[in-house]
């Protein structure tokens, strides 16, 4: 936890504490950020609305904004923030594809992130989604609630011995690969621009993207969203993939061309899909829309398939991850305020 010399939570923030606009704040954000700020180093202003060019004005009087994956920090929004005197953009996540980094640099606003809050949280969730999908646990649970105890249609498959392709072997992907290889006895193929000697020593085999697509019965995505990885899984990739391939994505929705995925589901080319992210999730996820008509026809079509599971971007949502996110976020802000080196700063050079 960030420290500033006090042992108890004061009634008010410390005199001179930086005012921070926390956009898209949910109940868990409030709880964990407040706990991490127990010494009152910062004045946290929690806003339920997401940040975009229209809502950026709400940051008036704040020295920093704290944002999440679905806040839209395009050039226009950053221009507004700069005009308000905001001097820091603090991401409480690892990804930064929703920030125009060049615009932030042009206005002299540093951008910091949380590069590794709890890779185990996301990795374990990805494996959980795969097991639920492959063993049809979601369908069994729905039947049980209707007192239907028939096992017809619930035949699944073992993970042991199957070929799984892991795209992206950073912190999260590496854990997924280890779980699949050592825990389930899968044959694991991997694709990444940087190969891990540790994974290779474990028996993970690095291959080209096309080889991974052709040979993997399961493909799980663990790479950032960049111009190069946008629609990594598109119609051409799915055509190359094995018949009946299972696709898992807990990274970023834009890695998959959803329209192409739906066509592959309809034809049977794709045998199952487990998603925690969706490329047009901005207006859906992190909101309660149970009393509304969702207007996204592509998303609604996706939900009609019995071999598709979608969750609302919750893979990160564990106590350990939320605590790490809050503490690292506030530490980043403290470093910026004190003029220290920003160890977790991101720049436009990182996406070139």
CORKA-V549895 format. One line per field, one symbol per residue. ss: DSSP state (2 for helix, 1 for strand, 0 for the rest). burial: I if it has 16 or more other C-alpha atoms within 10 Angstrom, else O. Layout:
# CORKA-V549895
ss->???
burial->???
This chain:
# CORKA-V549895
ss->0000000000000000011111000022222222220000011111000000002222200001111000001022222222220001111000000010222222000111000000222222222222222200222222220000000000000000001111100022222222222220001111100000222222001100222222200111100000000000102222220000111110002221022222222220011111100000222000000000000022222200000111000000002222222222222222222200000011022220
burial->IIOOOOOOOOOOIIOOIIIIIIIIIOOOIIOIIIIIIIIIIIIIIIIOOIIIIOOIOIIIOIIIIIIIIIIIIIIIIIIIIIOIOIIIIIIIIIIIIOIIIOIIOOIOIIIIIIIOIIIIIIIIIIIOIIIIIIIIOIOIOOOOOOOOOOOOOOOOOOIOOIIIIIIIIIIIIIIIIIIIIOOOOIIIIIIIOOIIOOIOOOIIIIOOIOIIIIIIIIIIIIIIIIOOOIIIIIIOIIIOIIIIIIIIIIIIIIIIIIOIIIOIIOOOIIIIIIIIIIOOIOOIIOOOOOOOOOOOOOIOOIOOOOIIIIOOIOIIOOOOIIIIIIIIIIIIIIOIOOOOOIOIIIIOOOOO
